[in-house]
Amino acid sequence: MQLEQFTAHWQPLIREALQHQLQRVGVPQLQAAMAHLLGRGKLFRPLLALITYDALHGGEPEAVLRLVTPLELIHTFTLIHDDLPCMDDAELRRGVPAVHRQFGEANAVLAGDALANLALHLIASETAPVTAEVRLLLVRSATRATAAVVEGQMLDLLGERRRLSADELERMERLKTGALIGACCETGALLAGGSADLVTSLLAIGERIGLAFQVRDDLLSIEATEEQAGKTLSTDLKKEKSTYVRALGLEGARHYLERLIAVAADEIHTLNLPKPELLLAITHQAAERDR
């Protein structure tokens, strides 16, 4: 199966599962704010988890679908809070008004909090053919990644209006973007029953894919329009944030992106996975996406 076919098949099922999981929220106004951005993106993170699971020949992805959708809930929580007036003060996200613009700032804060909590509740409680030990490892992965994103956001705020060194920038982006994407590969590997060493290797590969994802984001902030990107792009310039484009220049950032993807692909090859093709394809997609 090609990546396009896999995506076309699983995206609707992921969206359906997300909608079903939101039904656990009993306050309609809160549920609406939580749902505002959910499912509007490409669902890269749950797809990456399913593809990692498939690469290890874990079995039919349907069996574990509802344990990977919480990764999208966590990601959406981070977007909502990232857009808040006290953070980036963005007006547009995924082609629609940011949650705080649509529902108010207080409701946006609560929606983000609720999404993060619901994600952990689902990992702990959704019916799936996994052992208690694996479920605990999944919770640990999700909480570690969520904590890393928060730390990365703090470093992002501290880095405003000053130029970060290359090491500082990479540390920030490994936390803010790489950790959750790494957790996607880790989740897929855990669900497929991968060995501890294999899980660790795939976590590291996912973090590298996450760095590439961020470099591509930085390039899109220069090369794309807000309509194409579906989000506010002027925030980094207004707040004088450090980005890979500012640190390395346009061509330097492009070369760094190519290098990250090449190394990740080499690392995937060295693992001799049963079905690596889709994992390689989505790795390259992270560097080539247009939004």
C-alpha atoms as one frame of an Amber mdcrd trajectory, in Angstrom:
protein
   0.000   0.000   0.000   1.235   3.499  -0.880   1.310   6.298   1.694  -1.498
   8.135  -0.113  -3.706   5.043   0.060  -2.888   4.437   3.716  -3.665   8.060
   4.552  -6.896   8.100   2.542  -8.063   4.963   4.347  -7.099   5.886   7.906
  -7.718   9.646   8.084 -11.537   9.287   8.094 -11.340   6.496  10.667  -9.110
   8.603  12.905 -11.534  11.538  12.639 -14.469   9.276  13.444 -12.672   7.881
  16.497 -11.807  11.397  17.692 -15.425  12.508  17.391 -16.539   9.448  19.335
 -13.981  10.069  22.063 -15.106  13.675  22.495 -18.563  12.424  23.395 -17.149
  11.700  26.851 -17.163  15.464  27.492 -20.451  16.371  29.163 -20.505  20.174
  28.727 -21.532  21.068  25.140 -19.765  24.439  25.126 -16.498  22.862  26.251
 -16.873  20.026  23.762 -17.392  22.538  20.934 -14.209  24.429  21.842 -12.251
  21.172  22.071 -13.586  20.044  18.685 -12.938  23.333  16.862  -9.485  22.385
  15.514  -9.659  18.634  16.009  -9.434  16.614  12.815  -8.880  19.648  10.563
  -5.195  18.932  10.060  -3.482  16.083   8.245  -3.410  13.947  11.416   0.309
  13.399  10.925   0.915  12.208  14.498  -1.652   9.400  14.800  -0.844   8.364
  11.228   2.851   8.161  12.131   2.000   5.971  15.133  -0.109   3.638  12.985
   2.578   3.496  10.312   5.249   2.653  12.891   2.964  -0.091  14.215   2.510
  -1.357  10.655   6.267  -1.195   9.983   6.853  -3.648  12.829   4.114  -5.852
  11.367   2.079  -5.379  14.522  -1.150  -6.552  12.900  -4.358  -4.807  11.859
  -4.095  -1.127  12.938  -7.830  -0.997  13.678  -7.167  -2.877  16.925  -5.026
  -0.059  18.337  -6.611   2.951  16.623  -8.142   4.405  19.769  -4.817   4.316
  21.586  -3.085   6.491  18.976  -5.812   9.146  18.606  -4.916  10.617  22.036
  -1.681  11.831  20.425  -3.802  14.141  18.259  -5.682  15.356  21.336  -2.378
  16.285  22.978  -1.158  18.009  19.818  -4.395  20.010  19.555  -4.066  21.061
  23.197  -0.594  22.446  22.442  -1.879  24.370  19.407  -4.728  25.958  21.345
  -2.437  27.130  24.127   0.317  28.178  21.705  -2.152  30.519  19.976  -3.339
  32.251  23.174  -2.866  36.038  23.504  -0.352  35.468  26.319   1.685  33.204
  24.026   1.778  33.818  20.245  -1.533  35.711  20.027  -2.366  34.043  16.713
  -5.651  34.688  14.957  -5.728  31.803  12.486  -5.118  28.074  12.857  -5.893
  25.288  10.393  -7.756  27.715   8.179 -10.235  28.835  10.870 -10.138  31.374
  13.714  -7.945  30.283  16.613  -9.936  28.788  19.487  -9.538  31.854  21.699
 -10.812  34.044  18.839 -13.846  31.807  18.301 -14.746  30.906  21.893 -12.903
  33.380  24.109  -9.622  33.113  25.966 -10.926  31.415  29.127 -12.747  28.755
  27.115  -9.610  28.148  25.034  -7.541  27.567  28.180 -10.136  25.113  29.487
 -10.422  23.350  26.121  -6.670  22.788  26.011  -6.589  21.539  29.586  -9.503
  19.184  28.883  -7.898  17.766  25.734  -4.654  16.946  27.558  -6.530  15.272
  30.408  -8.871  13.361  28.084  -5.902  12.020  26.135  -4.383  10.415  29.223
  -7.750   9.101  30.367  -8.264   7.418  27.000  -4.829   5.813  26.960  -5.567
   4.386  30.385  -9.122   3.220  29.675  -9.822   2.524  25.991 -10.425  -1.135
  25.193  -7.482  -2.579  23.258  -5.482  -5.828  23.086  -2.555  -4.557  25.187
  -1.152  -5.620  28.534  -1.257  -3.446  31.635   2.523  -3.049  31.332   2.288
  -1.698  27.789  -0.561   0.619  28.761   1.574   2.042  31.556   4.447   2.584
  29.121   2.052   4.392  26.766   0.944   6.710  29.563   4.568   7.347  30.479
   5.398   8.161  26.855   2.483  10.583  26.510   3.121  12.365  29.803   6.845
  12.666  29.123   6.164  14.153  25.693   3.540  16.559  27.045   5.885  17.781
  29.763   8.620  18.250  27.151   6.333  20.352  24.950   5.550  22.630  27.913
   9.263  22.998  28.685   9.924  23.752  25.024   7.223  26.415  25.016   8.828
  28.050  28.049  12.197  28.099  26.279  10.424  29.586  23.260   9.062  32.428
  25.407  12.446  32.987  27.039  14.046  33.135  23.592  11.918  35.990  22.289
  13.846  39.044  21.094  17.215  37.366  21.392  19.134  35.107  19.042  19.518
  31.572  20.356  22.653  29.594  19.676  22.366  26.538  17.435  22.490  24.268
  20.495  19.821  26.289  22.328  17.576  26.263  19.281  17.906  22.513  18.798
  17.228  21.855  22.480  14.073  23.969  22.325  12.761  22.314  19.171  13.554
  18.795  20.367  11.291  19.548  23.318   8.615  21.606  21.621   8.187  19.569
  18.431  10.459  16.537  18.479   9.239  15.008  21.745   5.629  14.452  20.719
   6.500  13.200  17.235   9.057  10.918  18.861   6.304   9.652  21.154   4.254
   8.753  18.078   6.933   6.356  16.854   7.436   5.109  20.406   3.686   4.473
  20.762   3.503   2.516  17.514   6.502   0.423  18.508   5.109  -0.307  21.981
   1.734  -1.322  20.558   3.464  -3.652  18.084   5.378  -5.386  20.859   8.805
  -4.067  19.881  11.800  -4.818  22.076  13.051  -2.145  24.470  16.021  -1.392
  22.191  13.795  -1.116  19.126  11.355   1.174  20.939  14.250   3.411  21.995
  15.627   3.522  18.440  12.247   4.440  16.954  11.714   7.116  19.607  15.021
   8.703  18.545  14.086   8.459  14.865  10.739  10.085  15.618  12.464  12.941
  17.430  14.668  13.471  14.373  11.573  13.485  12.147  10.120  16.044  14.553
  13.134  18.299  14.103  12.738  18.006  10.345   9.049  18.827  10.742   9.990
  22.013  12.614  12.611  23.072  10.074   9.976  22.674   7.363   7.609  24.786
   9.489  10.230  27.518   9.681  10.729  27.397   5.916   6.966  27.551   5.304
   6.739  30.661   7.475   8.908  32.347   4.832   7.817  30.573   1.651   4.052
  30.121   2.153   1.130  32.505   2.550  -1.177  32.374   5.576  -3.919  31.063
   3.310  -1.683  28.225   2.141  -0.419  27.426   5.632  -3.809  27.833   7.291
  -2.313  29.685  10.277  -0.884  33.010  11.372   2.695  33.264  10.099   3.755
  36.720  11.313   4.183  35.820  14.994   7.827  34.726  14.778   8.820  37.974
  13.074   6.857  40.193  15.458   8.323  38.548  18.527  11.793  38.195  16.951
  11.870  34.480  17.668  14.805  32.315  16.779  14.067  29.935  13.912  16.194
  27.668  11.766  15.860  30.121   8.893  17.138  32.988  11.056  19.917  30.810
  12.491  21.080  29.098   9.306  19.715  31.230   6.481  17.234  29.985   3.892
  19.631  27.698   2.044  21.264  26.541   5.255  17.889  25.537   6.682  17.046
  23.637   3.492  20.337  21.745   3.632  19.842  20.951   7.320  16.364  19.619
   6.550  17.767  17.355   3.824  20.431  16.092   6.214  17.921  15.307   8.974
  15.734  13.313   6.605  18.698  11.446   5.116  19.950  10.435   8.560  16.463
   9.366   9.703  16.030   7.268   6.554  19.429   5.624   7.084  18.495   4.830
  10.687  15.213   3.251   9.576  17.068   1.099   7.041  19.514  -0.143   9.678
  16.640  -1.468  11.830  15.672  -4.047   9.168  11.975  -3.622   9.953   9.500
  -6.063   8.371   7.642  -3.303   6.479   9.652  -0.041   6.442   8.278   1.446
   3.204   5.471   3.588   4.653   7.639   4.781   7.529  10.255   5.939   5.035
   7.559   7.614   2.934   6.042   9.584   5.818   9.542  10.591   6.927  10.110
  12.204   3.547   6.615  13.711   3.627   7.544  15.609   6.804  10.139  17.511
   4.761   8.012  18.049   1.678   4.606  19.088   3.071   3.107  22.403   1.974
   1.283  23.244   5.238
